[in-house]
Amino acid sequence: MLTLYGIPNCDTIKKARRWLADQQIDATFHDYRKDGLERELLETFEANLGWEKLLNKRGTTWRGLDDETKNNIDRDSAIELMLAHPAMIKRPVLSDGKRYLLGFSEKDWQAFFA
């Protein structure tokens, strides 16, 4: 079962969903805000993708953090931040249950489905 994880108003999520539709690939959409985000799922993402890649440092939530938090970030504190603020997770995460892909790049997605 293919699942696309993210938040629906994200432009990258919209591109990814459009690409999947154009390729006629069915995927369930998991909205972090509506469907929730469990620690176990986030830790699975982290184990497969790494917290450094998973943590979105470009967004307004990250920029709003105090310098002490930003300067002392580690795996555990990153996971706590992403659980509290799912918008801090880079988007999208795509998974077939065995493989995980982060972000949207048409080239990478084509390779994922090849």
C-alpha positions as CSV (number, residue, x, y, z in Angstrom):
1,M,0.0,0.0,0.0
2,L,1.4,3.4,-1.1
3,T,1.0,6.3,1.3
4,L,1.8,9.9,0.8
5,Y,2.4,11.8,4.1
6,G,2.1,15.6,4.6
7,I,-0.2,18.5,4.9
8,P,-2.7,19.3,2.2
9,N,-2.1,23.0,1.7
10,C,1.7,22.4,1.0
11,D,2.6,23.3,-2.6
12,T,5.0,20.4,-2.9
13,I,2.3,18.0,-1.7
14,K,0.0,19.4,-4.4
15,K,2.7,18.7,-7.0
16,A,3.3,15.2,-5.7
17,R,-0.4,14.4,-5.7
18,R,-0.8,15.8,-9.2
19,W,2.2,13.7,-10.4
20,L,0.7,10.5,-8.9
21,A,-2.6,11.2,-10.5
22,D,-1.0,11.9,-13.9
23,Q,0.9,8.5,-13.6
24,Q,-2.4,6.8,-12.5
25,I,-0.7,5.7,-9.3
26,D,-3.1,5.2,-6.3
27,A,-1.8,6.4,-3.0
28,T,-3.5,7.0,0.3
29,F,-2.9,10.5,1.6
30,H,-2.1,10.8,5.3
31,D,-2.7,14.3,6.6
32,Y,-0.6,14.8,9.7
33,R,-3.0,17.4,11.1
34,K,-6.2,15.5,10.4
35,D,-5.0,11.9,10.7
36,G,-2.4,12.5,13.4
37,L,1.2,11.6,13.8
38,E,2.3,8.9,16.1
39,R,5.8,8.6,17.5
40,E,6.2,5.1,16.1
41,L,5.6,6.4,12.5
42,L,7.9,9.4,12.9
43,E,10.6,7.1,14.4
44,T,10.2,4.8,11.4
45,F,10.7,7.8,9.1
46,E,13.8,8.9,11.1
47,A,15.3,5.4,11.0
48,N,14.9,5.3,7.2
49,L,15.6,8.9,6.2
50,G,17.6,10.4,9.1
51,W,16.4,13.2,11.4
52,E,18.7,15.8,9.8
53,K,17.0,15.3,6.4
54,L,13.5,15.0,7.9
55,L,13.6,18.2,9.9
56,N,12.5,21.2,7.8
57,K,14.8,24.1,8.7
58,R,13.4,26.4,6.0
59,G,9.9,26.9,7.4
60,T,8.4,29.6,9.6
61,T,8.1,27.2,12.5
62,W,11.8,26.6,12.6
63,R,12.6,30.3,12.1
64,G,10.4,31.1,15.1
65,L,12.4,28.9,17.5
66,D,14.8,30.5,19.9
67,D,18.5,30.2,19.2
68,E,19.2,27.9,22.1
69,T,16.8,25.3,20.7
70,K,18.1,25.6,17.2
71,N,21.8,25.4,18.3
72,N,21.2,22.4,20.6
73,I,19.1,20.3,18.2
74,D,19.7,16.5,18.3
75,R,17.8,13.4,17.3
76,D,15.6,13.3,20.3
77,S,14.8,17.1,20.4
78,A,14.1,17.0,16.7
79,I,11.6,14.2,17.1
80,E,9.9,16.0,19.9
81,L,9.7,19.2,17.8
82,M,8.3,17.3,14.8
83,L,5.7,15.6,16.9
84,A,4.6,18.9,18.4
85,H,4.8,20.7,15.0
86,P,4.2,18.3,12.1
87,A,4.7,21.2,9.6
88,M,8.4,20.9,10.6
89,I,8.7,17.6,8.7
90,K,10.0,18.0,5.2
91,R,7.3,17.1,2.6
92,P,6.3,14.8,1.2
93,V,7.2,11.5,2.6
94,L,6.2,8.7,0.3
95,S,6.3,5.1,1.4
96,D,5.3,1.7,0.1
97,G,5.8,0.2,3.6
98,K,9.4,-0.9,2.8
99,R,11.0,2.1,1.1
100,Y,10.8,5.7,2.0
101,L,11.3,8.8,-0.3
102,L,11.6,12.3,1.0
103,G,10.7,15.4,-1.0
104,F,9.4,15.6,-4.5
105,S,11.7,15.3,-7.5
106,E,10.2,13.8,-10.7
107,K,13.5,12.0,-11.4
108,D,13.6,10.4,-8.0
109,W,10.0,9.5,-8.1
110,Q,10.3,7.9,-11.5
111,A,13.2,5.8,-10.1
112,F,11.2,4.8,-7.1
113,F,8.5,3.4,-9.3
114,A,10.8,1.9,-12.0
